[in-house]
């Protein structure tokens, strides 16, 4: 009877701990990539029920241990005219769910194994799940780390296996957190890091994603390779330098469909925090598309100011992107920029226009209405960069061919987003977006319709 009471007490403690704001001050903030979390700081502390899940010692020295974690996410989506009236879908509302569980196993200072199962489910979408909506059950991460060398704040680690990737602002390589199904790759990576400099080199295969359980297929060929580095300049900011290569057997642009081998070299200079903030990025691409050559580029300027000492701590930003498009769809060469593996919400949540053949002006602002409640409002004005190229989806795939139209303006998106953190474990996010079609959409789609999007998401992490 005593054991039953003890179990009941522990259950009540963990439920209250998750629900009460400000509870469990010792828990660190959760990372976008859950494998970046480290709970070794709990080693010599007195642990409660929850913290016993985060640090489970397996030997007396406590240098061999397991950490468990997971997530549940529920989202309601309501979309009107997602396709601007082209396919006559009209109103479309549906539910999305995402669940994951992971185990992080540390075997001393040299070896580590990270394993994560994830389930992404969709229900009710009238034209079926998109590739970003559903992957019923899959192994999202399963890799081993080997520490080759450590000296003070410097270390070299090799990682092999299935793993999520996310670099920089997510412009080119993103785990794609906004959509229901996140991206992952299979391959190897070597990582060096010190106090002010880090660099990763990697070679990856991209799997073919299917909607069932454990039915994703490894590509068995090198799809993505490169190196990404970050240099920290105290007070001045951070400098990223990177090279990325991709190979795809069938890539589709308005120029046509052909095999693609593309190289990207780029840089990013950025600083976040109080006062003046900025994010400046430029990249150039070259390679081959079928028998033709690739010559593409992008540039982005995002500058703003964070007023940390004013009520509501407002930030005001202005962003401007130039992203190249194809100059002539019939010449065999390609000037269309490829965003590779971008995050879906680079131009606001659930955008209808992707980062290809685009000029945009994007003012936005944030307010801390309460310590737990944040608001962001955006206006995004979109033009085609080249009149010989079309409009692309957030994933980078072709949506509307455009060479038949002489109109440049795509449309304007108006967005408002609210996020409320009940505590470190439970959050609520909701947003609304209105897309007013421009002259290009009205020219290409007869009787085009403005798009309206609404979502509400409840998330829980432990």
C-alpha positions as CSV (number, residue, x, y, z in Angstrom):
1,X,0.0,0.0,0.0
2,X,2.9,2.3,0.8
3,X,4.3,1.8,-2.7
4,X,1.0,2.7,-4.4
5,X,0.8,5.9,-2.3
6,X,4.4,6.7,-3.3
7,X,3.7,6.2,-7.0
8,X,0.5,8.3,-6.8
9,X,2.4,11.1,-5.1
10,X,5.2,11.1,-7.7
11,X,2.6,11.2,-10.5
12,X,0.9,14.3,-8.9
13,X,4.3,15.9,-8.4
14,X,5.3,15.6,-12.1
15,X,1.9,16.7,-13.3
16,X,2.0,19.8,-11.1
17,X,5.6,20.5,-12.0
18,X,4.7,20.6,-15.7
19,X,1.6,22.8,-15.2
20,X,2.8,25.3,-12.7
21,X,4.6,28.3,-14.3
22,X,8.1,28.8,-13.2
23,X,8.5,25.3,-11.8
24,X,11.7,23.3,-12.1
25,X,14.0,26.2,-12.4
26,X,16.9,23.7,-12.9
27,X,15.6,22.6,-16.3
28,X,17.5,24.1,-19.2
29,X,15.7,25.6,-22.2
30,X,14.9,23.0,-24.9
31,X,16.9,23.2,-28.1
32,X,15.6,23.2,-31.6
33,X,17.8,20.1,-32.1
34,X,17.1,18.0,-29.1
35,X,20.5,16.3,-29.3
36,X,22.1,19.6,-28.5
37,X,20.8,19.4,-24.9
38,X,23.1,18.2,-22.1
39,X,21.8,17.3,-18.7
40,X,25.2,16.3,-17.1
41,X,24.8,19.3,-14.8
42,X,22.3,17.1,-12.8
43,X,25.0,14.6,-12.0
44,X,25.7,15.8,-8.5
45,X,22.4,17.3,-7.6
46,X,19.4,16.0,-5.7
47,X,16.9,15.2,-8.5
48,X,13.1,15.2,-8.4
49,X,10.9,12.8,-10.5
50,X,11.3,14.8,-13.7
51,X,15.0,15.3,-13.3
52,X,15.4,11.6,-12.8
53,X,14.2,11.1,-16.4
54,X,16.7,13.6,-17.6
55,X,19.7,12.0,-15.9
56,X,19.7,8.3,-15.2
57,X,23.1,7.1,-14.1
58,X,24.2,3.6,-15.0
59,X,27.4,3.3,-13.0
60,X,28.8,4.5,-9.7
61,X,31.0,7.2,-11.3
62,X,27.9,8.5,-13.1
63,X,29.8,9.1,-16.4
64,X,27.6,6.5,-18.1
65,X,24.0,7.7,-18.2
66,X,20.8,8.0,-20.2
67,X,18.6,11.1,-20.7
68,X,15.0,10.7,-21.9
69,X,12.8,13.4,-23.5
70,X,10.0,13.9,-25.9
71,X,7.3,16.1,-27.4
72,X,3.6,16.2,-28.3
73,X,2.3,18.8,-30.6
74,X,-1.3,19.4,-31.7
75,X,-2.3,21.9,-34.4
76,X,-5.6,23.1,-36.0
77,X,-5.2,24.6,-39.5
78,X,-7.8,26.5,-41.4
79,X,-6.9,27.6,-45.0
80,X,-9.1,29.4,-47.5
81,X,-7.7,29.5,-51.1
82,X,-4.3,28.0,-50.4
83,X,-3.9,27.8,-54.2
84,X,-5.4,31.3,-54.9
85,X,-8.4,29.6,-56.5
86,X,-6.5,27.7,-59.1
87,X,-7.6,24.2,-58.0
88,X,-11.0,25.3,-56.5
89,X,-10.1,23.8,-53.2
90,X,-11.6,26.7,-51.3
91,X,-12.0,26.2,-47.6
92,X,-9.8,23.5,-46.1
93,X,-9.4,22.8,-42.4
94,X,-7.6,19.9,-40.8
95,X,-5.7,18.6,-37.8
96,X,-2.0,17.9,-37.4
97,X,-0.3,15.9,-34.6
98,X,3.3,15.2,-33.9
99,X,4.9,13.0,-31.2
100,X,8.4,12.0,-30.5
101,X,10.5,10.2,-27.9
102,X,14.3,10.2,-27.6
103,X,17.0,8.6,-25.5
104,X,20.5,10.1,-25.2
105,X,23.0,7.6,-24.0
106,X,26.5,8.8,-22.9
107,X,29.2,6.1,-22.5
108,X,31.9,8.1,-20.7
109,X,33.5,11.0,-22.4
110,X,34.3,9.2,-25.7
111,X,31.1,7.6,-27.0
112,X,27.5,8.7,-27.2
113,X,24.4,7.3,-28.9
114,X,21.3,9.4,-29.7
115,X,18.0,7.7,-30.8
116,X,14.7,9.4,-31.6
117,X,11.3,8.1,-32.9
118,X,8.9,10.6,-34.4
119,X,5.3,10.3,-35.6
120,X,3.7,13.0,-37.7
121,X,-0.1,12.6,-38.5
122,X,-2.7,14.5,-40.5
123,X,-6.4,14.2,-40.5
124,X,-9.1,15.9,-42.5
125,X,-7.2,17.7,-45.3
126,X,-9.5,17.6,-48.3
127,X,-6.8,17.0,-50.9
128,X,-4.7,14.6,-48.8
129,X,-1.5,15.1,-46.8
130,X,1.3,17.1,-48.2
131,X,4.9,15.9,-47.9
132,X,5.3,18.2,-44.9
133,X,2.2,16.9,-43.1
134,X,2.5,13.2,-42.5
135,X,5.1,10.5,-41.8
136,X,3.3,8.1,-39.5
137,X,6.3,6.6,-37.8
138,X,10.0,6.9,-38.5
139,X,13.4,6.9,-37.0
140,X,14.2,10.6,-37.0
141,X,17.7,10.4,-35.4
142,X,19.9,7.5,-34.8
143,X,23.6,8.3,-34.6
144,X,26.8,7.6,-32.7
145,X,29.3,10.3,-31.6
146,X,32.9,9.6,-31.1
147,X,35.0,12.2,-29.3
148,X,38.5,12.1,-31.0
149,X,40.2,15.0,-29.1
150,X,39.5,17.4,-26.3
151,X,41.6,20.2,-24.8
152,X,40.2,22.8,-22.5
153,X,37.4,24.5,-24.6
154,X,38.4,22.7,-27.9
155,X,37.1,19.4,-29.2
156,X,36.8,17.3,-32.3
157,X,33.8,14.9,-32.7
158,X,32.8,12.5,-35.4
159,X,29.1,11.7,-35.9
160,X,27.7,8.9,-38.1
161,X,24.1,7.8,-38.8
162,X,20.7,9.4,-39.3
163,X,20.6,13.0,-38.0
164,X,18.8,16.3,-38.3
165,X,20.7,19.4,-39.6
166,X,20.1,23.1,-39.1
167,X,22.6,25.8,-40.0
168,X,22.5,29.6,-39.8
169,X,19.1,31.3,-40.3
170,X,17.7,28.1,-41.9
171,X,17.8,29.8,-45.3
172,X,19.5,26.8,-47.0
173,X,19.8,24.0,-44.5
174,X,17.0,23.7,-42.0
175,X,15.4,21.0,-39.9
176,X,12.0,22.6,-40.9
177,X,10.4,23.0,-37.5
178,X,7.3,24.9,-38.6
179,X,5.8,22.1,-40.7
180,X,4.6,18.9,-39.1
181,X,7.2,16.6,-40.5
182,X,10.8,17.6,-39.9
183,X,13.7,16.9,-42.3
184,X,16.6,14.5,-41.6
185,X,19.6,13.0,-43.4
186,X,21.8,9.9,-43.2
187,X,25.6,10.2,-43.3
188,X,28.7,11.4,-41.5
189,X,29.9,14.7,-40.0
190,X,33.1,15.9,-38.4
191,X,32.8,18.8,-36.0
192,X,35.5,21.1,-34.5
193,X,34.6,23.7,-31.9
194,X,36.3,26.2,-29.6
195,X,35.2,29.3,-27.7
196,X,35.1,31.6,-30.7
197,X,35.3,29.3,-33.8
198,X,33.4,26.2,-35.0
199,X,33.3,24.3,-38.2
200,X,31.3,21.2,-39.4
201,X,32.1,19.2,-42.5
202,X,29.5,16.7,-43.6
203,X,28.4,14.3,-46.4
204,X,24.8,13.2,-46.4
205,X,22.1,11.1,-48.2
206,X,18.5,12.5,-48.3
207,X,15.9,9.8,-47.8
208,X,12.7,9.4,-49.8
209,X,9.9,10.2,-47.3
210,X,6.7,8.1,-47.5
211,X,3.6,8.6,-45.3
212,X,3.5,5.1,-43.7
213,X,5.3,3.5,-40.8
214,X,9.0,2.8,-41.2
215,X,8.7,3.0,-45.0
216,X,11.1,5.8,-45.8
217,X,13.8,4.8,-48.3
218,X,17.5,5.7,-48.1
219,X,18.7,7.3,-51.4
220,X,22.0,5.3,-51.4
221,X,23.7,8.2,-53.1
222,X,25.4,11.4,-51.9
223,X,22.8,14.2,-52.1
224,X,24.3,16.9,-49.8
225,X,27.8,17.7,-48.7
226,X,29.7,20.7,-47.5
227,X,31.1,22.7,-44.6
228,X,29.7,25.4,-42.3
229,X,31.7,27.6,-40.0
230,X,31.0,30.3,-37.4
231,X,33.4,32.9,-36.1
232,X,32.5,34.9,-33.0
233,X,33.7,38.5,-32.8
234,X,33.0,39.8,-29.3
235,X,30.7,42.9,-29.3
236,X,30.8,43.1,-33.2
237,X,28.7,40.0,-34.0
238,X,29.1,36.6,-35.7
239,X,30.4,35.6,-39.1
240,X,29.3,32.4,-40.9
241,X,31.2,31.1,-43.9
242,X,29.9,28.1,-45.8
243,X,30.1,25.8,-48.9
244,X,27.2,23.5,-49.8
245,X,26.9,21.0,-52.6
246,X,23.9,19.0,-53.8
247,X,23.1,16.4,-56.5
248,X,19.6,15.6,-57.7
249,X,18.7,13.3,-60.5
250,X,15.5,15.1,-61.4
251,X,15.1,18.8,-60.6
252,X,12.2,20.9,-61.9
253,X,12.3,24.6,-62.7
254,X,10.5,26.6,-65.3
255,X,13.5,26.0,-67.5
256,X,12.6,22.3,-67.5
257,X,13.5,19.0,-65.7
258,X,17.0,17.7,-65.7
259,X,19.7,16.4,-63.4
260,X,21.3,19.0,-61.2
261,X,24.6,19.4,-59.6
262,X,24.9,22.7,-57.7
263,X,27.5,24.3,-55.5
264,X,26.8,27.2,-53.1
265,X,29.3,29.5,-51.4
266,X,28.0,32.0,-49.0
267,X,28.5,34.2,-45.9
268,X,26.3,35.6,-43.2
269,X,27.1,38.4,-40.7
270,X,24.7,38.7,-37.8
271,X,24.0,39.9,-34.3
272,X,20.9,39.5,-32.1
273,X,20.2,40.9,-28.7
274,X,19.5,44.3,-27.2
275,X,20.0,47.5,-29.3
276,X,21.0,47.3,-33.0
277,X,20.4,43.9,-34.6
278,X,21.2,42.7,-38.0
279,X,21.3,39.7,-40.3
280,X,23.1,40.1,-43.6
281,X,23.6,37.2,-46.0
282,X,24.7,36.6,-49.5
283,X,25.3,33.4,-51.5
284,X,26.4,32.5,-55.1
285,X,25.6,29.2,-56.9
286,X,27.2,27.5,-59.8
287,X,27.2,24.0,-61.4
288,X,25.3,22.1,-64.1
289,X,21.7,21.6,-65.0
290,X,21.4,18.9,-67.6
291,X,23.9,20.1,-70.3
292,X,23.6,23.7,-69.3
293,X,25.3,25.9,-66.6
294,X,24.0,27.3,-63.4
295,X,24.7,30.9,-62.4
296,X,22.4,32.0,-59.5
297,X,22.6,34.2,-56.4
298,X,20.8,35.7,-53.5
299,X,21.3,38.6,-51.1
300,X,19.4,39.5,-47.9
301,X,19.5,42.5,-45.6
302,X,17.6,42.4,-42.3
303,X,18.3,45.3,-39.9
304,X,16.4,46.5,-36.8
305,X,16.5,47.7,-33.3
306,X,15.5,46.1,-30.0
307,X,14.2,48.5,-27.4
308,X,14.9,46.4,-24.3
309,X,14.4,49.3,-21.8
310,X,10.9,50.3,-23.1
311,X,7.6,48.9,-22.0
312,X,6.7,45.8,-24.1
313,X,10.4,45.6,-25.3
314,X,9.5,46.3,-28.9
315,X,11.7,45.4,-31.8
316,X,11.4,47.0,-35.3
317,X,12.9,45.3,-38.4
318,X,13.1,45.9,-42.1
319,X,14.1,43.1,-44.4
320,X,14.8,43.1,-48.1
321,X,15.7,40.0,-50.2
322,X,16.8,39.6,-53.8
323,X,16.7,36.0,-55.1
324,X,17.6,35.4,-58.8
325,X,15.4,33.7,-61.4
326,X,15.9,32.3,-64.8
327,X,16.6,34.8,-67.6
328,X,15.5,32.7,-70.6
329,X,13.6,29.4,-70.2
330,X,14.7,28.1,-73.6
331,X,18.5,28.6,-73.5
332,X,19.4,25.5,-71.5
333,X,21.2,27.5,-68.8
334,X,19.7,28.2,-65.4
335,X,19.8,31.3,-63.3
336,X,17.1,30.2,-60.8
337,X,18.4,30.2,-57.2
338,X,17.8,26.9,-55.4
339,X,17.1,27.2,-51.6
340,X,18.2,23.6,-51.1
341,X,16.5,22.5,-47.9
342,X,14.9,25.7,-46.5
343,X,12.7,26.1,-43.5
344,X,9.1,26.6,-44.4
345,X,8.5,29.8,-42.6
346,X,11.3,32.0,-43.8
347,X,8.9,34.7,-44.9
348,X,6.5,34.3,-42.0
349,X,4.6,31.2,-40.9
350,X,3.0,29.1,-43.6
351,X,4.0,31.4,-46.5
352,X,2.5,30.9,-50.0
353,X,5.6,32.2,-51.8
354,X,8.9,30.6,-51.5
355,X,12.5,31.9,-51.7
356,X,13.1,31.5,-55.4
357,X,12.9,34.2,-58.2
358,X,11.8,36.8,-55.7
359,X,12.2,40.4,-54.5
360,X,10.5,41.2,-51.2
361,X,10.3,44.0,-48.8
362,X,9.4,42.8,-45.3
363,X,8.9,45.1,-42.4
364,X,8.0,43.4,-39.1
365,X,7.8,44.2,-35.4
366,X,7.6,42.2,-32.1
367,X,6.1,43.1,-28.7
368,X,6.3,41.3,-25.3
369,X,2.7,42.0,-24.3
370,X,3.4,40.0,-21.1
371,X,6.5,38.2,-19.9
372,X,4.9,35.0,-21.3
373,X,3.0,36.4,-24.3
374,X,4.8,37.6,-27.4
375,X,3.3,39.1,-30.6
376,X,4.8,39.6,-34.0
377,X,3.2,41.4,-37.0
378,X,4.6,41.3,-40.5
379,X,3.9,42.8,-44.0
380,X,5.6,41.0,-46.9
381,X,5.4,42.6,-50.4
382,X,6.5,40.1,-53.1
383,X,7.7,40.7,-56.7
384,X,9.1,38.3,-59.3
385,X,12.8,39.0,-59.9
386,X,12.7,37.7,-63.5
387,X,9.7,37.9,-65.7
388,X,10.9,34.7,-67.5
389,X,10.5,32.6,-64.4
390,X,7.6,31.6,-62.2
391,X,6.5,31.5,-58.5
392,X,7.8,28.7,-56.3
393,X,6.6,27.1,-53.1
394,X,8.3,27.5,-49.7
395,X,10.1,24.2,-50.3
396,X,11.6,25.6,-53.5
397,X,9.5,23.5,-56.0
398,X,7.8,25.2,-58.9
399,X,4.2,26.3,-58.3
400,X,3.1,28.6,-61.1
401,X,5.0,29.0,-64.4
402,X,5.4,32.7,-65.2
403,X,7.0,33.3,-68.5
404,X,3.6,33.7,-70.1
405,X,2.9,36.8,-68.0
406,X,4.5,40.3,-68.2
407,X,3.3,41.2,-64.7
408,X,5.8,41.3,-61.9
409,X,3.9,41.9,-58.6
410,X,2.9,38.6,-56.9
411,X,1.0,40.0,-53.9
412,X,1.1,41.2,-50.3
413,X,0.9,39.0,-47.1
414,X,-0.3,40.5,-43.8
415,X,0.5,38.4,-40.7
416,X,0.0,38.4,-37.0
417,X,1.3,35.8,-34.7
418,X,1.0,35.2,-30.9
419,X,3.0,32.8,-28.7
420,X,2.2,32.1,-25.1
421,X,4.5,30.1,-22.8
422,X,2.6,28.6,-19.9
423,X,5.9,27.4,-18.6
424,X,9.1,25.9,-20.1
425,X,7.2,22.8,-21.1
426,X,3.8,23.9,-22.5
427,X,3.3,26.6,-25.1
428,X,0.4,27.9,-27.3
429,X,1.0,29.5,-30.7
430,X,-1.6,31.0,-32.9
431,X,-1.5,33.1,-36.1
432,X,-3.5,34.6,-38.9
433,X,-2.4,35.5,-42.4
434,X,-4.1,37.3,-45.3
435,X,-2.6,37.2,-48.7
436,X,-3.8,39.8,-51.2
437,X,-3.1,38.6,-54.7
438,X,-1.2,40.9,-57.1
439,X,-1.2,41.5,-60.8
440,X,0.8,38.4,-61.6
441,X,-1.5,36.0,-59.7
442,X,-4.6,37.7,-61.2
443,X,-3.1,37.4,-64.7
444,X,-2.1,33.7,-64.4
445,X,-5.2,32.4,-62.5
446,X,-8.6,33.3,-63.8
447,X,-10.9,34.5,-61.0
448,X,-8.1,34.3,-58.5
449,X,-8.9,34.6,-54.8
450,X,-7.1,36.0,-51.8
451,X,-5.7,33.5,-49.3
452,X,-6.6,33.4,-45.6
453,X,-4.8,31.2,-43.2
454,X,-5.3,30.5,-39.5
455,X,-3.7,28.1,-37.1
456,X,-3.6,27.3,-33.4
457,X,-0.9,25.0,-31.9
458,X,-0.5,23.5,-28.5
459,X,3.0,22.1,-27.7
460,X,4.4,20.1,-24.9
461,X,8.1,19.1,-24.4
462,X,9.9,17.3,-21.7
